[in-house]
Amino acid sequence: MDLGIKGRRAVVCASSKGLGLGCARALAEAGVNLVMNARGADALEQAAGAIRSEFGVEVVTVAADITDENGRAEVLRVAGEVDILVNNAGGPPPGMWTDWDRDDFIKALDANMLAPIAMMKALMPGMMERGWGRVVNITSQSVKAPIPQLGLSNSARAGLTGYVAGTARQVAPHGVTVNNLLPGIHATDRAVGLDKGAAEAAGIDVEQARKNRQATIPARRYGTAAEFGATCAFLCSQHAGFIVGQNILLDGGAVNATL
Ligand code: NAP
């Protein structure tokens, strides 16, 4: 299917690896020029180089912390006029509800709620003026079904989801859509980290922890960054202009809910 976005320009935050990279690659495959970001320059340059040679699109890189005001300013300075924004950042650490104090919450809110809001506030006015824009926020299945050990993530992402629910309806009249993609467990570095934590807590090896988790997923496997990216690219496509303010779960059926 032609996604109808060839030649558009996208900022994909936190995209040297994992789900962000999956989104960047799928957008590039659709002919979208990219501004890619991550903190570590080496992996970022490697990912950008592979995309340039595979898909022939223009890719600009900005090595910066997207959760930091100065980092965002640098990304925005380089980005210029943007049609598509994919918001992403690393997830907060796991723990117990008793572990976290105010500073931990502020850090999680900065990374997973206030950073994407700041990016939307910076880039959506231009999209609205030009009458076309797409925003996808990578959140988590924890928005629909809490993951107890990820209380910081549950909290910050719920806040972002509330903001998007109202804001998406305010920008939609101007041709701008905002939607959230909710990953269940996907085979990325983050998943390996979570499996290591589960293995240590249960006194089992990582492979067993992974098998145990896979058994709880109706699809009996982890998702891939490529299939996640393909969904993101569709949400950013010309065809998705009537999808507004939605929370789309990609979890292999893990959340046991009718709606
Ligand atoms: P990942 O494989 O660890 O990749 C994270 C990417 O983000 C890397 O490119 C990393 O590069 C970049 N990054 C991290 N923090 C950043 C920052 N502050 N500024 C700029 N770039 C940053 O993670 P993932 O699995 O793709 O997860 C992406 C998001 O989805 C996370 O918020 C995660 O919590 C959420 N999520 C993931 C899953 C899953 O199963 N994978 C499930 C639910 C939710 P640098 O380290 O070099 O910056």
Residues whose N, C-alpha, C, O or C-beta is under 5 A from the ligand:
A	BS01	NAP	A14 S15 S16 K17 G18 L19 G20 N37 A38 R39 G40 A64 D65 I66 T67 A89 G90 G91 I138 T139 S140 Q141 P183 G184 I185 H186 T188 D189 R190 A191
